[in-house]
Amino acid sequence: MVEIDFAPVPASAQKLAFSRDAGAYPLWVRCGKGGIKKIGGVMALDIRDAGRGVREASS
């Protein structure tokens, strides 16, 4: 299960925890503002810095 968010959304954390409890391997991809709340058993990928690097390289 993959959840992609541009801002911290409490409902996303609930969906990720539910999918983890159901036996899935959830991944939370963050690409906007705000922090990432750590959730046990849920992988988080913060691509905000990667996006800034791409924009800077294309300048």
Beta strands, then each sheet from edge to edge (+ up, - down):
strand 1: 2-5
strand 2: 27-30
strand 3: 43-46
sheet 1: 1+ 2+ 3+
end
